[in-house]
Amino acid sequence: MQQHHPNAATAPVATPPSTLITEHEVRLATTAAAGVTAPPAPAPTGDRTTWWQRLWTRTDPPRPRRRHYPARYRFLEDAAMAREMHRL
């Protein structure tokens, strides 16, 4: 353990030169640490987009949905009718 004497001459200690950080470096480091994402791309505009929207936009009212009718096969109806007639 060293003893410090108040009257002893001390050698000057070499200090490293001070480093100056610019505002740009601070912003860059902050952005990198925060993980900022790129802004979203603007919506496409122009003639092609307008054409596409017109193509897929309905101007007439939607038609009512078609009703579901079960399939009726003639040969099954004939067989069912023959069976019922036989039972009578």
C-alpha beads as a LAMMPS data file, in Angstrom:
LAMMPS data file: protein, C-alpha beads

88 atoms
87 bonds

1 atom types
1 bond types

-500.0 500.0 xlo xhi
-500.0 500.0 ylo yhi
-500.0 500.0 zlo zhi

Masses

1 110.0

Atoms # bond

1 1 1 0.000 0.000 0.000
2 1 1 1.309 3.407 -0.933
3 1 1 1.433 6.197 1.505
4 1 1 0.613 9.663 0.306
5 1 1 2.713 12.476 1.704
6 1 1 1.108 15.907 1.405
7 1 1 4.472 17.605 0.806
8 1 1 5.775 15.107 -1.693
9 1 1 5.995 16.302 -5.249
10 1 1 3.777 14.290 -7.514
11 1 1 4.429 13.733 -11.161
12 1 1 1.708 14.982 -13.502
13 1 1 -0.484 12.175 -14.684
14 1 1 -0.964 11.983 -18.428
15 1 1 -4.655 12.200 -19.304
16 1 1 -6.001 11.046 -22.628
17 1 1 -7.163 13.807 -24.938
18 1 1 -10.845 14.619 -24.592
19 1 1 -13.097 13.291 -27.321
20 1 1 -15.708 15.505 -28.851
21 1 1 -18.906 13.799 -30.020
22 1 1 -20.875 15.689 -32.613
23 1 1 -24.670 15.940 -32.699
24 1 1 -24.702 13.840 -35.845
25 1 1 -22.893 10.992 -34.081
26 1 1 -25.318 11.193 -31.148
27 1 1 -28.340 11.033 -33.479
28 1 1 -26.829 8.153 -35.416
29 1 1 -26.139 6.156 -32.256
30 1 1 -29.600 6.919 -30.855
31 1 1 -31.313 5.862 -34.075
32 1 1 -29.312 2.656 -34.247
33 1 1 -30.109 1.808 -30.626
34 1 1 -33.819 2.624 -30.960
35 1 1 -34.257 0.481 -34.062
36 1 1 -36.169 3.030 -36.088
37 1 1 -37.840 1.507 -39.147
38 1 1 -38.176 3.089 -42.552
39 1 1 -41.345 5.080 -43.205
40 1 1 -44.063 3.181 -45.084
41 1 1 -44.071 3.455 -48.852
42 1 1 -46.636 5.849 -50.282
43 1 1 -49.740 4.414 -51.902
44 1 1 -49.333 3.845 -55.626
45 1 1 -50.889 6.479 -57.828
46 1 1 -51.263 6.968 -61.512
47 1 1 -53.190 5.708 -64.484
48 1 1 -52.627 2.021 -63.785
49 1 1 -53.958 2.276 -60.251
50 1 1 -57.017 4.205 -61.354
51 1 1 -57.701 1.643 -64.074
52 1 1 -57.348 -1.224 -61.612
53 1 1 -59.705 0.408 -59.116
54 1 1 -62.299 1.019 -61.814
55 1 1 -62.003 -2.559 -62.973
56 1 1 -62.609 -4.070 -59.529
57 1 1 -65.110 -1.547 -58.148
58 1 1 -68.740 -2.528 -58.649
59 1 1 -71.047 0.217 -59.803
60 1 1 -74.256 -1.823 -59.889
61 1 1 -75.911 -3.169 -56.730
62 1 1 -74.877 -6.698 -55.823
63 1 1 -77.116 -9.463 -57.109
64 1 1 -78.930 -11.672 -54.595
65 1 1 -77.239 -14.972 -53.881
66 1 1 -78.450 -17.952 -55.838
67 1 1 -80.511 -20.465 -53.918
68 1 1 -79.155 -23.942 -53.503
69 1 1 -81.318 -26.597 -55.083
70 1 1 -80.299 -30.184 -54.352
71 1 1 -79.487 -32.299 -57.384
72 1 1 -82.366 -34.512 -58.520
73 1 1 -81.465 -37.525 -60.560
74 1 1 -84.183 -39.013 -62.761
75 1 1 -83.046 -42.621 -62.301
76 1 1 -83.238 -42.283 -58.505
77 1 1 -86.708 -40.791 -58.664
78 1 1 -87.894 -43.623 -60.905
79 1 1 -86.479 -46.235 -58.515
80 1 1 -87.991 -44.523 -55.466
81 1 1 -91.378 -44.237 -57.154
82 1 1 -91.313 -47.915 -58.195
83 1 1 -90.469 -48.957 -54.629
84 1 1 -93.315 -46.885 -53.191
85 1 1 -95.786 -48.241 -55.741
86 1 1 -94.707 -51.787 -54.940
87 1 1 -95.392 -51.195 -51.213
88 1 1 -98.950 -50.058 -51.912

Bonds

1 1 1 2
2 1 2 3
3 1 3 4
4 1 4 5
5 1 5 6
6 1 6 7
7 1 7 8
8 1 8 9
9 1 9 10
10 1 10 11
11 1 11 12
12 1 12 13
13 1 13 14
14 1 14 15
15 1 15 16
16 1 16 17
17 1 17 18
18 1 18 19
19 1 19 20
20 1 20 21
21 1 21 22
22 1 22 23
23 1 23 24
24 1 24 25
25 1 25 26
26 1 26 27
27 1 27 28
28 1 28 29
29 1 29 30
30 1 30 31
31 1 31 32
32 1 32 33
33 1 33 34
34 1 34 35
35 1 35 36
36 1 36 37
37 1 37 38
38 1 38 39
39 1 39 40
40 1 40 41
41 1 41 42
42 1 42 43
43 1 43 44
44 1 44 45
45 1 45 46
46 1 46 47
47 1 47 48
48 1 48 49
49 1 49 50
50 1 50 51
51 1 51 52
52 1 52 53
53 1 53 54
54 1 54 55
55 1 55 56
56 1 56 57
57 1 57 58
58 1 58 59
59 1 59 60
60 1 60 61
61 1 61 62
62 1 62 63
63 1 63 64
64 1 64 65
65 1 65 66
66 1 66 67
67 1 67 68
68 1 68 69
69 1 69 70
70 1 70 71
71 1 71 72
72 1 72 73
73 1 73 74
74 1 74 75
75 1 75 76
76 1 76 77
77 1 77 78
78 1 78 79
79 1 79 80
80 1 80 81
81 1 81 82
82 1 82 83
83 1 83 84
84 1 84 85
85 1 85 86
86 1 86 87
87 1 87 88
